Amino acid sequence: MAAKFGLGTEHRTESQEICFIPNNDYVTVLERRCPGLARNGKIVDSGGKVLGEHNGVHRFTIGQRRGVGVVMGKPYYVVKIDAASNTVTLGPKEEVMHSKLSAAGVNWLVDKPGSRLQED
């Protein structure tokens, strides 16, 4: 997808960890620095139905599929994280895939993408 959108990062190896976090255990680092993060909350579907509980929104990322603690019989992904209400929302792949992104204060570390990027 990076090549398709002209991002210039398609040949880089995938990185899923934070290099300065010991043993890649960012959860422990966050909880040590901010103990209030580790609090139970709801896991719901996009219709609001409660599917289960979690012990901290900081343990989730948008698009995450594994390790969400809920078995649905088909793949469900994290589609929304609401820290204010301490709620994680799951949904099917169609709900996590989007064709647009809104961002502010972008700092391009490579050449700015080509014509596929639309700026307001």
N, C-alpha and C positions, 0 to 999 in steps of 0.2 A: 504494500500500500504506500510505503514511503516513496518508492520510485514512481508509482502512478501519480502521486500528487507533487512530484518534483521537490521533495524536501531535502534531498542530498544526504540522507542518513541511511540509505538502504543497505550499505555495505558494512555498517557498524555492527558489532556483536550485540546481542540483546543484553540489557542490563536490568535486573530485577531487584537488586540489593542496593543499600546505601553504603558506600565504601568506608565511611568513618564510624560505622556502628559495629561494636564488638560482636563477633559471632552472628552477624546479620540479625540480631535480636532487637529490632527497633521498638517492639512492644514494651520490653522491660525498660529500655531507656526512657521512653515516653512516660511510663507509669512512675518511674523513679522521680522524674522531673515534675510531673503533674499528676499526683496521686488521685485527684478527683476524676480523672478520665475513666478509670476502671469502675464503671457503674452499670448495673443491669438496665437493659432497655428492650424494646420490642423489635422483632423482625416481622415485617408485614409484606403482603403482596401488594401490587399496584392498586388493587381495589380496597385496601385497608384491612383485609382479613389477617388476623394475627396467626403467624406460622410458627413462632417460637420466640426465644429470648437470646440476647447476646450479653457479653460482659464488657462492652465498650466499643463505641463507633470507631475509635482509632485503630481497631483491628481489621477494618474493611477498606477496600478501594473500589471505585466504580469499575464495573466489568468483571470483578472477581467472581469466580464460579466455585472453586474448591474451598473447603474449610469454612463454609458459611453456617454450618450446623443445622441445616434443614434439608431433608430429603423429599423431593417433590415427584419423583418418578420420571422426570425429564429435566434437562439442564435449566437451571434458573441462575440468574446473574444479579449482582448488586447493581441496581439502576439508580438508586438515590440514597444519600446519607444525609440525614438531618440532625446535626449536632445539637441544635436547640431543643428538639423534642426527644433526642437520644433514640432515634428510630432509624433502622436500616430497612430499605425497601428492595424486594427482589422481584424480578420479572423475567419473561422469556427473552431470548437473544434479540428479537425485534425491538424490544423496549430499550435496550442498551446501545444499539447501533444508531448512529446519527450521521447526517451528511453535513452538518454545520457545527461550528465552534465559535463561541464568542469569548474573546480574551482582551485584556487591557494590559498595557505596560509590557508588551512582548519585547524580549531582548534576544535577537537572532544571533546565535553563536556561529552560524554558517551563513552563506549568502542567502538573502531573502528568497523564498520560494517564487516560482514563476507565475504565470498568468492565472493559474488555478486558484490563487489566493485572492479573495475579494475583501477589500478593506473599506470600512465606512468612514 
